[in-house]
Amino acid sequence: MKSYVNRANPGVNLPALRGHNAALVLDLLRGAGEAGISRLELAERTGLTPQAVSKITARLRAEGLAAEAGRRASTGGKPRTVLRLVPDAGHAVGLHLDRDELTAVLVDLTGTVVAERRAPLAFAAGAEAVVEAAAGEARGLLAGLGEGASGAGSFRDEVLGAQEAAPGVGPRAGGGVSGVGVALPGPLDHVGGVLRRVTGFPGWDGFPLRDALAARLGLPVVVDKDTNAAALGLALAGADAAGSFAYLHLGTGLGAGLVLGGALHRGARTGAGEFGHQVLQLDGPRCECGDRGCVEALCLAAVARGDLEEAARVLGTAAANLVGLLDVDRVLLGGRTVFAADELFVRGVGAVVAERVRRGGGEAEVPVALAPGGERAVAEGAAQLVLAPLFGRASVGFIAG
C-alpha cells in the first residue's frame, strides 16, 4: 500500500468527525508498513493536532489495531515512538462471481491474501443456487479464522457511522471480519445491491443479491461490478499514481473499470464501464445484450475461433475510443483471456492505442500494460470494497446481516 499526504481530505478537529479522523490515521498507518510512522508525522499529514492524534492512536492501540514499531531518532529531544498497523487485527472476504467460476479470498487489513478458495460456478443454475455456493465458499474461508480472532469492531462501527452506513451495522459473527465484498458482471445497482439484466442471464434481473447473501452469512455485504472492484483494488495499490486509468477485463465477458482523477467512477446508476457494449460494427453479429456489433461480441467471437490477434485488434480499437473520449493516462489489461496470451494482447492493444494517440496529436504516450494481481485481482478488489471505507478511501453501501 502506498503512503500519501491527504491534503484534499484533511482531518478536522471536531468531535463529530472522530470516525473520519481515525480513518485518516489508520490509512497512514497502513501506508507506512512495517517501518511505522510517528505521531508527529501523523499530525503533520492529517492536519490534526498532536493531542487529537494521541487520543486516536491510544484508542487504536487499545483495540489492537495499532502497535509500537520501535523508536526513531529525532532532530531534538528523545527518540520518537513509531506506530504500525496490526494486519491481522481485522479481515475481509472478497468474492468474484464469474459466469463459470467462483474465486474467494480472505485478506487482512493490508489487503494481503491469507486464504483462497476456488470452485466451479454456473450462472445458469439461477440466483439462489449461486448465492448458496458463494455463502458456502465464504464460510469455508471464515472457518479458518476460528472463534477467537481479533476484530476491528467499535472502530469499524464508528467509521461506518460517520460515512452514513446502514443503521444496525455492528460486530458480526466470525470475529475480525468487517464484511464481504462481492464482484460480478453487471449491470447492477451498486447502492441497493440489486442485479440488473446480467448479459446472457435475464433471470437475474432484479435479484437482491446483497440482502440474500447478508441474510445467509450474518455479515455486512457490499456488491459491485467486477471491473469496478478490480479498478478500486488497483488504485489502492498505486495504479492511480498517474491520475486516471482504465482497467479492461476480458474473460467470459468484457468490461471496464474507470479511475478518473484518482477516484473510482461508477456513474449515477453504476452504469459507467459498460465498455463491452459499445457498437463497433453496425451490421455486426448479434450480441447477447440485444445490439449488433458490440466489441464484446466481436472479441469473444475472435477468441472462439482462435484468432487472438484479431481479438487484440478489436479490443485495441475500443480501448483507443476510450482513450480518445476520456484522455486517461494509462490502460491496464486483465481477465483470464488476456492472461492466457498476455504479451500478444499488450502488444496488439498497445499498437492500436499508440497509433490513435499519434494521429490525435498527443505528445505523451498512453502506456498499455498488464494489470498486476493476476486472475484473483477481481476477488482482491472485492475485499477492498469492504476495507476501503475503514481507511477513509471510499464510500460503499453496506447492509446489516
HUTACOR-V736258 format. One record per pair of residues at least 12 apart in sequence whose ideal C-beta (glycine too) atoms are under 8 Angstrom apart, sorted by the first residue. I is the first residue (numbers start at 0). J is the second residue. D is the distance in Angstrom with one decimal. If there is no record, write none. Layout:
i j d
I J D
I J D
This chain:
i j d
0 29 5.2
0 30 5.2
0 32 7.3
0 109 6.1
0 110 6.6
0 235 6.7
0 236 7.0
0 237 7.9
1 30 5.8
1 236 7.6
1 237 4.5
1 240 7.7
2 27 6.6
2 30 3.2
2 31 5.8
2 32 8.0
2 36 7.8
3 30 6.5
4 44 4.9
5 23 5.8
5 26 7.4
5 27 7.7
5 44 6.5
5 45 6.4
5 391 7.9
8 23 7.5
8 391 7.1
9 23 7.7
9 45 6.2
9 46 3.9
10 23 5.0
10 24 7.8
10 45 3.9
10 46 5.1
10 47 4.1
10 51 7.4
11 46 7.9
12 47 6.1
12 48 5.7
12 51 5.5
16 161 6.7
17 55 7.7
17 157 6.5
17 161 7.4
18 157 4.1
18 158 4.3
18 159 7.7
18 160 6.1
18 161 3.2
18 162 7.4
19 158 7.5
19 161 5.1
19 162 7.8
19 391 6.4
20 45 7.0
20 47 5.9
20 51 6.5
20 55 6.2
21 55 5.1
21 58 7.3
21 59 7.0
21 154 6.3
21 157 6.8
21 158 6.4
22 158 5.0
22 161 7.6
22 388 7.6
22 389 6.5
22 390 5.7
22 391 3.4
23 45 4.8
23 47 7.7
23 391 5.3
24 41 5.6
24 45 6.4
24 47 7.7
24 52 6.5
24 55 5.0
24 56 6.6
24 59 7.1
25 59 6.7
25 64 6.7
25 65 7.8
25 84 7.0
25 154 7.6
25 389 6.7
25 390 5.6
25 391 7.8
26 390 3.8
26 391 5.6
26 392 6.4
27 40 7.8
27 41 5.7
27 44 5.7
27 45 7.0
28 41 7.9
28 59 7.6
28 65 5.9
28 82 6.2
28 83 6.3
28 84 4.2
29 84 4.9
29 108 6.7
29 109 6.1
29 390 6.0
31 81 7.9
31 83 6.5
31 84 7.6
32 83 7.2
32 109 8.0
33 68 6.7
33 83 6.1
34 68 6.8
34 81 7.3
34 83 7.5
35 67 7.8
35 68 3.1
35 69 6.8
35 71 7.9
35 81 3.5
35 82 5.5
35 83 4.0
36 81 5.9
36 82 6.4
36 83 7.6
37 71 6.3
37 79 4.2
37 80 6.8
37 81 5.0
37 82 7.5
38 52 5.1
38 53 6.0
38 56 6.1
38 79 7.4
38 80 7.4
38 82 7.2
39 79 6.3
41 56 7.2
41 82 8.0
56 82 5.9
58 154 7.4
59 82 8.0
59 154 6.9
60 82 7.4
62 88 7.6
62 151 7.0
62 152 7.4
62 153 6.5
62 154 5.6
63 85 6.0
63 88 4.9
63 149 5.1
64 84 6.8
64 85 5.8
64 88 4.8
64 89 7.2
64 108 7.6
64 151 6.0
64 154 6.1
65 82 5.0
65 83 6.9
65 84 6.2
65 85 6.4
66 82 6.9
66 83 6.1
66 85 5.3
67 80 5.9
67 81 7.3
67 82 6.2
67 83 7.7
68 81 4.8
68 82 6.1
68 83 3.9
69 81 5.9
84 108 6.0
84 109 6.8
85 108 7.4
86 107 4.2
86 108 5.2
86 109 4.8
86 111 6.6
87 107 5.3
87 108 7.6
87 113 7.8
87 148 7.9
87 149 7.2
87 175 7.7
88 108 6.1
88 149 5.4
88 150 7.3
88 151 6.0
88 175 7.2
89 107 7.2
89 108 4.9
89 149 7.6
89 150 5.9
89 151 3.8
89 155 7.4
89 175 5.5
89 176 7.6
89 177 5.6
89 389 7.5
90 105 5.7
90 106 6.5
90 107 5.7
90 108 7.5
90 113 7.3
90 144 6.6
90 148 7.4
90 175 5.2
90 176 5.1
90 177 7.1
91 105 7.6
91 106 5.6
91 176 6.7
91 177 5.2
91 178 6.1
91 179 7.3
91 180 6.5
91 382 4.4
91 383 7.7
91 385 4.0
91 386 5.1
92 104 7.2
92 105 5.7
92 106 8.0
92 137 5.2
92 140 5.8
92 141 7.1
92 176 6.6
92 178 7.5
92 179 4.4
92 180 7.0
92 218 7.7
92 382 6.4
92 385 7.6
93 105 7.9
93 106 6.5
93 179 7.8
93 180 5.0
93 182 7.3
93 228 7.6
93 378 4.4
93 379 5.8
93 380 7.0
93 381 3.6
93 382 3.1
93 383 7.4
93 384 7.6
93 385 7.7
94 133 5.4
94 136 7.0
94 137 6.5
94 179 6.5
94 180 6.9
94 181 4.7
94 182 7.0
94 378 6.5
94 381 5.7
95 182 5.2
95 183 7.3
95 225 6.3
95 228 7.7
95 375 7.4
95 377 4.2
95 378 4.0
95 381 6.0
96 120 6.4
96 122 7.9
96 129 6.4
96 133 6.2
96 181 6.5
96 182 7.1
96 183 3.9
97 120 6.6
97 183 7.4
97 184 7.6
97 225 7.4
97 250 6.5
97 251 5.9
97 377 8.0
98 120 7.4
98 122 4.7
98 184 6.8
98 199 7.4
98 200 7.7
98 251 4.4
98 252 7.0
99 119 6.8
99 120 6.0
99 121 6.8
99 122 7.4
99 251 6.2
100 117 6.7
100 118 7.4
100 119 6.2
100 120 5.4
101 117 6.8
101 118 4.9
101 119 7.5
101 120 4.2
101 132 6.1
101 133 6.4
101 136 5.8
102 115 7.3
102 116 7.6
102 117 5.4
102 374 7.3
102 375 5.6
102 377 7.2
102 378 4.4
103 115 6.9
103 116 4.5
103 117 7.4
103 118 7.9
103 133 7.7
103 136 4.2
103 137 6.1
103 139 7.5
103 140 5.7
103 378 6.6
104 116 7.9
104 140 7.5
104 375 6.2
104 378 4.6
104 379 5.9
104 381 7.9
104 382 6.0
105 140 4.3
105 141 7.5
105 143 7.2
105 144 7.5
105 382 7.8
106 379 6.6
106 382 4.5
106 383 8.0
106 386 7.3
108 151 7.5
108 386 6.8
108 389 7.7
110 232 7.4
110 235 7.0
110 236 7.5
110 379 6.7
110 382 7.0
110 383 6.3
110 386 6.6
112 375 7.2
112 379 6.5
114 140 5.2
114 143 5.5
115 375 6.8
115 378 7.8
116 136 5.0
116 139 5.6
116 140 6.1
118 132 6.6
118 136 5.9
120 132 6.0
122 197 7.2
122 199 7.7
122 200 5.1
122 203 7.5
123 200 6.9
125 202 6.4
126 194 7.6
126 202 7.1
126 203 5.6
126 206 4.4
126 208 7.1
126 211 7.5
127 211 7.7
130 208 6.9
130 211 4.9
130 212 5.6
130 215 6.7
131 215 7.6
133 181 7.0
133 212 6.2
134 212 6.2
134 215 4.2
134 216 5.8
137 179 5.8
137 212 8.0
137 216 5.9
137 218 8.0
138 216 7.3
141 173 4.3
141 176 6.3
144 173 6.2
144 174 7.0
144 175 6.0
144 176 7.0
146 174 6.8
147 174 7.0
148 173 7.6
148 174 4.5
148 175 3.7
148 176 7.8
149 174 6.9
149 175 5.4
150 170 6.7
150 174 4.8
150 175 3.9
150 176 7.1
150 177 7.8
151 175 7.3
151 177 6.1
151 389 6.8
152 169 7.6
152 170 4.5
154 389 7.6
155 177 5.4
155 389 5.9
156 168 6.5
156 169 5.5
156 170 7.5
158 388 6.5
158 389 5.6
158 391 7.5
159 388 6.3
159 389 7.9
159 397 6.5
162 388 5.6
162 394 5.7
164 219 8.0
164 388 7.7
164 397 4.7
165 396 7.5
165 397 5.4
165 398 5.3
165 399 5.7
166 399 7.4
167 399 4.0
168 219 5.5
168 397 5.6
168 399 5.1
169 399 7.6
171 217 5.8
171 218 4.8
171 219 6.9
171 400 6.1
172 217 4.9
172 218 7.2
173 217 7.9
173 218 6.8
176 218 6.2
177 219 7.1
177 385 5.3
177 386 6.8
177 389 6.4
178 218 5.5
178 219 3.7
178 220 6.4
178 221 6.5
178 385 4.2
178 397 6.5
179 212 6.7
179 213 7.9
179 216 6.2
179 218 5.3
179 219 7.2
179 220 4.9
179 221 7.6
179 385 6.8
180 220 7.7
180 221 5.3
180 222 7.9
180 223 7.4
180 228 6.7
180 380 7.8
180 381 3.7
180 382 5.3
180 383 7.0
180 384 3.6
180 385 4.6
181 208 6.7
181 209 7.5
181 212 6.5
181 220 6.4
181 221 7.1
181 222 4.8
181 223 7.6
181 381 6.0
182 222 7.8
182 223 5.8
182 224 6.7
182 225 4.4
182 227 7.4
182 228 3.6
182 229 7.3
182 377 5.1
182 378 7.1
182 380 6.3
182 381 4.0
182 384 7.4
183 197 7.5
183 208 7.8
183 222 7.5
183 224 7.3
183 225 5.8
184 197 5.4
184 198 6.6
184 224 7.0
184 225 6.0
184 251 7.8
184 252 5.4
184 254 6.9
185 197 7.1
185 224 4.0
185 225 7.8
185 226 7.9
185 254 6.9
185 269 6.9
185 270 7.9
185 272 7.7
185 273 6.7
186 224 7.6
186 269 6.9
186 270 6.1
186 273 6.4
187 208 7.8
187 222 6.5
187 223 7.6
187 224 6.3
187 269 6.1
188 268 7.4
188 269 6.2
189 222 6.6
189 223 5.1
189 224 7.4
189 227 7.5
189 265 5.9
189 269 4.0
189 395 7.9
189 396 6.5
190 269 7.4
190 396 4.6
191 207 7.6
191 209 7.3
191 396 7.1
192 207 6.5
192 208 5.9
192 209 2.3
192 210 6.5
192 220 6.9
192 221 7.2
192 222 4.4
192 396 6.5
192 398 6.4
193 205 6.4
193 206 6.8
193 207 5.3
193 208 7.0
193 209 7.3
194 206 4.8
194 208 5.5
194 222 7.9
198 252 6.2
198 275 7.7
198 276 7.7
198 286 7.8
198 287 5.0
198 288 5.2
198 295 7.6
199 287 4.3
208 222 5.4
209 221 7.0
209 222 4.8
209 396 7.7
209 398 5.4
210 398 6.3
213 398 5.2
213 399 7.1
213 400 4.1
214 400 6.8
216 400 5.8
217 400 4.3
218 400 4.6
219 385 7.4
219 397 4.5
219 398 6.5
219 399 6.4
219 400 6.0
220 397 7.4
220 398 6.1
220 400 6.8
221 384 4.8
221 385 6.1
221 395 4.6
221 396 6.1
221 397 5.7
223 265 7.7
223 269 7.4
223 381 7.4
223 384 5.6
223 395 7.6
224 254 6.7
224 256 7.4
224 269 6.8
224 272 6.6
225 248 6.4
225 254 6.8
225 377 4.8
226 246 6.1
226 247 8.0
226 248 5.0
226 254 4.2
226 255 5.5
226 256 3.7
226 272 5.3
226 274 7.7
226 377 7.9
227 256 5.0
227 263 6.2
227 265 6.0
227 269 7.6
227 272 6.5
227 380 7.8
228 256 7.5
228 377 5.6
228 380 3.6
228 381 4.5
228 383 7.2
228 384 5.9
229 246 5.5
229 248 6.4
229 256 5.5
229 333 6.3
229 370 7.1
229 372 7.6
229 376 4.9
229 377 4.7
229 380 4.4
230 244 7.7
230 246 4.4
230 256 2.8
230 257 6.5
230 258 5.3
230 263 5.9
230 380 7.1
231 256 7.5
231 258 7.9
231 263 5.1
231 380 5.3
231 383 5.3
231 384 6.6
231 387 6.6
231 393 6.7
232 372 6.9
232 376 6.2
232 377 8.0
232 379 5.1
232 380 3.1
232 382 7.9
232 383 4.7
233 246 6.0
233 256 7.9
233 258 7.5
233 331 6.5
233 370 6.1
233 371 7.2
233 372 7.2
233 376 7.1
233 380 7.2
234 258 4.8
234 261 7.3
234 263 6.6
235 383 5.7
235 387 6.6
235 392 6.4
236 371 6.9
236 372 7.7
238 258 7.4
238 329 7.8
238 331 6.5
238 370 7.6
238 371 7.6
239 258 5.1
239 261 5.2
241 328 3.7
241 329 5.6
242 260 6.3
242 261 6.2
242 328 5.4
243 257 7.8
243 258 6.1
243 259 4.8
243 260 6.2
243 261 7.7
243 325 7.1
243 326 7.7
243 327 4.5
243 328 5.1
244 257 8.0
244 258 5.3
244 327 5.5
244 328 6.0
244 329 4.6
244 330 6.9
244 331 5.9
245 257 5.7
245 258 7.9
245 274 7.9
245 318 7.2
245 321 5.6
245 322 7.6
245 325 7.2
245 327 5.0
245 329 7.8
245 330 5.2
245 331 7.2
246 258 7.7
246 331 4.8
246 332 8.0
246 333 6.3
246 370 5.9
247 274 6.6
247 314 6.8
247 318 6.1
247 330 6.4
247 331 7.1
247 332 5.4
247 333 7.2
247 334 7.8
247 348 7.8
248 333 5.1
248 334 4.3
248 337 7.9
248 377 7.4
249 298 6.3
249 310 7.7
249 314 6.4
249 332 7.3
249 333 7.8
249 334 4.2
249 336 4.6
249 337 5.1
249 344 7.6
250 334 3.8
250 335 4.6
250 336 5.7
250 337 8.0
251 335 7.8
252 275 6.0
252 295 6.0
252 299 7.7
253 274 6.5
253 275 3.5
253 294 6.4
253 295 4.1
253 298 5.6
253 299 7.3
253 314 7.6
253 334 7.8
254 272 5.8
254 273 6.8
254 274 5.5
254 275 5.4
255 272 4.3
255 273 7.9
255 274 3.4
255 275 7.9
255 321 6.9
256 272 5.6
257 271 5.7
257 272 5.5
257 325 7.2
257 327 7.6
259 325 6.8
259 327 7.4
263 393 6.9
274 294 7.2
274 317 6.7
274 321 6.8
275 293 6.2
275 294 5.8
275 295 3.3
275 298 7.7
276 288 5.0
276 290 6.4
276 293 4.8
276 294 7.5
276 295 6.3
277 293 6.8
277 294 5.5
277 317 6.0
277 320 6.7
278 290 5.8
278 291 7.1
278 292 5.0
278 293 5.9
278 294 7.9
279 292 5.6
279 293 7.3
279 294 5.2
279 297 6.1
279 313 6.9
279 316 6.3
279 317 6.5
280 292 3.3
280 297 6.6
283 296 6.7
283 297 6.2
284 296 5.2
284 297 7.1
284 300 6.1
294 313 6.1
294 314 7.1
294 316 7.6
294 317 4.1
297 313 4.8
298 310 5.0
298 313 5.1
298 314 5.6
301 313 6.2
302 336 5.8
307 340 5.2
307 343 5.6
307 344 7.5
308 343 6.7
308 347 6.1
310 336 7.5
310 344 7.8
311 343 5.9
311 344 4.9
311 346 7.5
311 347 2.8
311 348 5.6
312 347 5.8
312 351 6.3
314 344 7.0
314 347 7.5
314 348 5.4
315 347 5.7
315 348 4.0
315 349 7.4
315 350 6.7
315 351 2.9
315 352 6.0
316 351 5.7
318 330 5.4
318 348 5.5
318 351 7.0
318 352 5.5
318 367 7.3
319 351 5.3
319 352 5.0
319 354 7.6
319 355 3.7
319 356 7.8
322 352 5.7
322 355 6.5
322 356 6.7
322 365 5.3
323 355 6.2
323 359 6.4
327 365 6.9
328 365 6.8
329 365 6.2
329 366 4.8
329 367 7.4
329 368 6.9
330 348 7.0
330 352 6.3
330 365 6.4
330 366 7.3
330 367 4.6
330 368 7.6
331 367 7.9
331 368 5.9
331 369 7.2
331 370 4.0
332 344 5.6
332 345 6.3
332 348 6.4
332 367 6.8
332 368 7.2
332 369 5.7
332 370 6.1
333 369 7.4
333 370 4.0
333 372 7.4
333 376 5.7
333 377 7.8
334 374 8.0
335 374 5.7
337 369 7.3
338 369 7.7
338 373 6.6
338 374 6.0
341 369 5.2
345 367 5.9
345 368 6.4
345 369 5.7
348 367 5.1
349 366 7.7
349 367 3.7
352 365 5.7
352 367 5.5
353 365 7.5
353 367 7.9
